[in-house]
Amino acid sequence: MSNTAANGIDSRTAPYAALVLRVGLGLLFLAHGLLLKVLTFGFAGTVGFFESLGYPGFFAYLVILGEIGGGLLLIAGAYTRWISLALLPIMIGATLQHVGNGWLFTAPNGGWEFPAFWTALLAVQALLGDGAFAVKVPALTAGSTAAGRSQTA
């Protein structure tokens, strides 16, 4: 019996592919939110940057919280689909912010290929789900009771 479905996806390795993607995305968000925005630019610098783009300053705090919190939750594998979907607006906004700079991220002020790719990866992660070694929260998992038993079984 083959472990490869009719669509060519190997059910033995797919959970590990989702794990690699999930942890990679989580680490990127953590680095971008904590290392770049907080430790490099600081809160004031990040707020100033957002305001220079015409956004309200409090958006900077929301993005920082989203990137750091979302990154940690992705690494853990908690609420992976929801977190991936919640981070999409941040990356769509980043992509739109860079569109006028050209394709390559090496362009002045950065191009849009990296945030666009990051956006696509979030969509893939939302479709894939948690993957291997994910933290499960039974009370909040669809179709389960607080005790973690399936309601349909």
Secondary structure, 3 states (H helix, E strand, C coil): CCCECCCCCECCCHHHHHHHHHHHHHHHHHHHHHHHHHHHHHHHHHHHHHHHCCCCCHHHHHHHHHHHHHHHHHHHCCCHHHHHHHHHHHHHHHHHHHHHHCCCCCCCCCCCHHHHHHHHHHHHHHHHCCCCCCCCCHHHCCCECCCCCECCC
